[in-house]
Amino acid sequence: MIRRCADTNFGMIFRVAVISIPIFFAIVIAVSGQLEEGVNRSQKEICGHITASQHNSHNVTIDEGMAFASFIMNWTESADLGLYLIEPNGFKLDRTTMSPSVFHDRFEPVEIFSITNPEAGEWVIEIEPSEVPKEGANYCILVDIVGNQTIAEQEVGKGRAKLNGLNSDRGIDLDNDKLFDCITIRVGANVYSADVYILSGQLFDSNGKNVMNITSKPLFGIGAKFFELDFCGLKNSTRPYYLKNIELKDFNGNVVDLSNETYTTHVYNNLDPSLAPTAKLMSSIKDNLTDADKDGVYDFISIDVGVDVESPGVFNLRGELVDSKNNTQLAWAVDQQNLSVGLQTMHLDFDTKKIQDKKAKGPFCIRNLFLSWGSSETYWVPLDSINKICNISAYDFGADPISSNSSEKIISGHGNGELLLTFTIKKILPVFSARYSYDIVGINIPPIVSPWNYTGSKAGYSYSMEGVYMPNKPNDFSVAATGVRNLNIGLRQNEKFKTKTPQRVWVTSSVLADKKGVAIAKSDLISPGNYDIKILGEAAENTSEINLVMTLVKKIIVKDRFNFSIDTSGFPSGNLTMNAKALNGSISLDELSIENL
C-alpha cells in the first residue's frame, strides 16, 4: 500500500512521489519500503507544514553501532526549503559540510543526507524556509537507518552492496535550449564494504523495445550511494520509459546485486531527440616519455588512448596511473577534445614529478579509465570505462625532481580597513605534439595554516580567523593562456587538508581562444581543500610556447590585531606578483610583520 506523507493536493507521495514538473527540471522519486533480510534496519516518515516565518525541527534517535543513516526530504515544488542536521554532539551539518562520512545531494524539490557510521544519540532535523508561498508548504522526510555494520557485512558478504530502491529520474538540458538532452535515472544502493562499484541498466520504451543500455561511472565508499544512468537522444513520448535488468557490480566485474523490478520514469514530452555524442574506448594503448621543454629530463608519461567515435562531439577522458606491483595511485590525468567520427586518439599526460616523488619506476597500469561527454558546469554523461590496463613499460625518468619544501609565512600586525588583494603568477609552457600540459600539485585553497572557519553558500565561500575576515565575493580565480586553440582545466580535490574530503574530479567546459589565440577560464566558487590542478589544451598553429597567467582576487577585511600563517607549498613556480589596493577610502596599518620571507 502506498502511504501518503503530505496533502495530495501538492502531489507528494513517498514510495512514489509524483511532483509537478517545471520545463527545465523534472524529477520523480521512488522509495522502497522493503527491508533486507537479516539486516537491522528501520525507517521513519516525518511529515509537516511550514510557513515563511517558521523554522521546524524534528528529533530522531540513532542507536549505537549503526552502519549509516539517510535523511531524504521532499517538499511542495512551489517552495524552496533547506534541510539541516544537528548531531548529538551539537555539530550542524549543512550542504557545505565536507567530510568523507557525509554525503549530500540536492535536486529540488528533494534534498538528501547520508551519514556513514552516525554518532549514537538524539539527532535534530531542522527545516528552514527560503521561499514559501503565502499558504505555506508541505514536506516529508524519510529517515532510513541501517546497521549493525557487522551484521550487514555478514548478510551481504565482503565487498558487496545491495540496491535499496531509492530511485529517481530527471531531465537534463545541456545546451540551455529548453529541451531535455538526457533523462538521468538515479539508482540508490546501500554499500556495506568499501570497494569500487559500477551499475548498469537497460531502458525500454512503452512498446517493449530496448532503446538503450547504459553503465554508470564508478563510485567508491560505503553508505547510501546514488548511481546515475544517463540516457541521451531519446524520442518524445506520451508514455514513460522503463528501466529494467539493473545490475550492480564490484571492481572485478562480479555481480553483487541485481533487480528484476521495473522502474517507471515520468513522461517527458520536451526531449531533444538529436543524436548525442557517442564513442567507445579501444583496449589498446601506446605509452612513451615526453621531454616537453627539451632539457634532458622527462616531464610526462604520455599515454595515447584509442577512441572509436560514432557520433561527433566534445569528449572527456580521465585515468589514474598506478604501480602494477601494489596498485598504489601515482598520478592522474585528463584530456578533453572535440572529435569527429572514426578512430581517434586522446592523450593522458602523467606528470613524472609525482611519480618520482613516490619512488616508482614501473611497470605501470592505467586504472579507472573513464570516457564521457559534457562538463562539470553542465552535466557528465558517461559513455565507456575500462577498469585496468597493465601493459605500460618501466622507465628511467632521468634526474630526480627538486623537492618542494613547505613555505610557511607568518603575517601579523594591527590595523583596520579593507584591502583588495590580487595575486598574479606568470608561467611559460613548452608545446609538444601540438598540445600543452601543466600540473599544479598539492595547492591549498585557501593557503591558510592557522585555525580558520568558513561558511559556504550559493554565492561562494567566506573565511574568518583572528582579526581577519574574507567575504565570499570577490573570490575570482582565472587562467589565461596565449598562443592556444583552446584551454581546459581539470581539478581534483584530494583527501588531505582540513576538510578531509574524498577525491573528486572536475573538468571545465573547453574554452575556445579568440582570434588572437587567447583563452580565459574563470571561476569564483572553488570550495576549500587541497587540490591538484591540470591545465591543458591544444596549441595554436606554429606556436612553440604558451604564455600562462593565473590570477587570484580576494577581499580582506582587517580589524584590530591579526595573526595568521599561510603555506605557499604547491604554488607553481614562476613570476609571482601581489598587488594590494585600499577599498572604501583607506586602510590604517599601525604594525605589520611578515616572517620567513
Secondary structure, 3 states (H helix, E strand, C coil): CCCECCCHHHCCECCEEECCCCCCCCEEEECCCCCCCCCEEEEEEEEEEECCCCCEEEEEEECCCEEEEEEEEEECCCCEEEEEEECCCCCEECCCCCCCCEEEEEECCEEEEEEECCCCEEEEEEEEEEECCCCCEEEEEEEEEEECHHHHHHHHCCCCEEECCCEEEEEECCCCCCCECEEEEEEEEEECCCCEEEEEEEEECCCCCEEEEEECCCEECCEEEEEEEEEECCCCCCCCCEEEEEEEECCCCCEEEEECCCEECCCCCCECCCCCCEEEEEEEEEEEEECCCCCCCCCEEEEEEEEEEEECEEEEEEEEEEECCCCCEEEEEEEEEEECCEEEEEEEEEEHHHHHHCCCCCCEEEEEEEEEEECCCCCEEEEEEEEEEEEECCCCCCCCCCCCCCCEEEEEEEEEEEEEEEEEEEEEEECECCEEEEEEEEEEECCECCCCEEEEECCEEEEEECCEEECCCCEEEEEEEECECEEEEEEEECCCCCCCCCCEEEECCCEECCCCCEEEEEECCCCCEEEEEEEEEEECCCCCEEEEEEEEEEEEEEEEEEEEEEECCCCCCCEEEEEEEEEEEEEEEEEEEEECC
